[in-house]
Amino acid sequence: MTKEKGKLIGIGVGPGDSELLTLKAAKILEKVPIICSPRSAPEKESIALSIAKPIIEKRENSYLKLLEPVFPMTEDEEILKKHWDESSESIAILLDEGYDVAFITLGDPSIYSTFSYVQKRLENSYLIEVVPGINSFSACAASIKKPLVEKDEILMIIPKIDERLEYLIDKGNSYVLMKTSRNTEELEEIIHQQEGKKEISSVENCSMENERIINGFPKEKSYLTTTIVKINKK
Ligand SMILES: C[S@@+](CC[C@H](N)C(=O)[O-])C[C@H]1O[C@@H](n2cnc3c(N)ncnc32)[C@H](O)[C@@H]1O
């Protein structure tokens, strides 16, 4: 008899506050035998793991193995590919042994998440489940207590500045600038040049103990910062 393969579960753990984990995510994390939690460097704790910690610490006697692959913060495709391949192979071994693996990820797994690269490598061979999480920009909008979009407004999510921005920027009403740490003054300049009244707020470490709301663009550019821009063109 062949052994049944395990399932890969991508779980969004939300933006930072463990209370923003969904009940569904918590239920899985209480029982799943393997939790895979990527980190950016061997000496750095995974943010997703720190969010899930209160749930994991409450587990009673059930078997748990933690996988903590390193996904370096680089834009070098070759290096990244090597890390995604290696992690997917380690996960595949456990899935072949019949273990379910929960791959936890900051915010929501469908938004700029490392889970998507692993999912692509494994989805043809294994069962996949995706548990959504509260994404960072919804949490940031909640922190600044402002709606992101209303009526027929268009929301744009911008991960970096490049030539596409020039022809896109005047088509939207609200903009979420993610990975703010690598957005340059040039982007700020482009936003400032747009016609209309602008409301610009940035949230650093949203929903965490050290959350900071900044009016405008942040001066220091830390990784966990998102900027929300609304332009009233009327
Ligand atoms: C690789 S993306 C991950 C996005 C995540 N999957 C999500 O659903 O929000 C990382 C970027 O998300 C944003 N981010 C994630 N968590 C955040 C937080 N707690 N506060 C502010 N921004 C956050 C920042 O812009 C950061 O550079």
The ligand as a Gaussian input file, in Angstrom:
#p B3LYP/6-31G(d) Opt

LIG

0 1
 C        7.331000      40.860000       1.177000
 S        6.015000      41.971000       1.478000
 C        4.903000      40.903000       2.323000
 C        3.479000      41.390000       2.242000
 C        2.503000      40.507000       3.009000
 N        2.357000      39.200000       2.399000
 C        1.123000      41.147000       3.126000
 O        0.115000      40.503000       2.865000
 O        1.065000      42.316000       3.539000
 C        6.697000      42.938000       2.770000
 C        6.134000      44.340000       2.794000
 O        4.826000      44.303000       3.371000
 C        4.606000      45.464000       4.150000
 N        4.350000      45.055000       5.551000
 C        4.258000      43.796000       6.013000
 N        3.954000      43.791000       7.328000
 C        3.864000      45.085000       7.697000
 C        3.579000      45.740000       8.935000
 N        3.336000      45.051000      10.046000
 N        3.556000      47.103000       8.958000
 C        3.769000      47.823000       7.837000
 N        4.056000      47.261000       6.647000
 C        4.098000      45.909000       6.571000
 C        5.860000      46.334000       4.037000
 O        5.667000      47.263000       2.985000
 C        6.919000      45.297000       3.675000
 O        8.028000      45.881000       3.032000

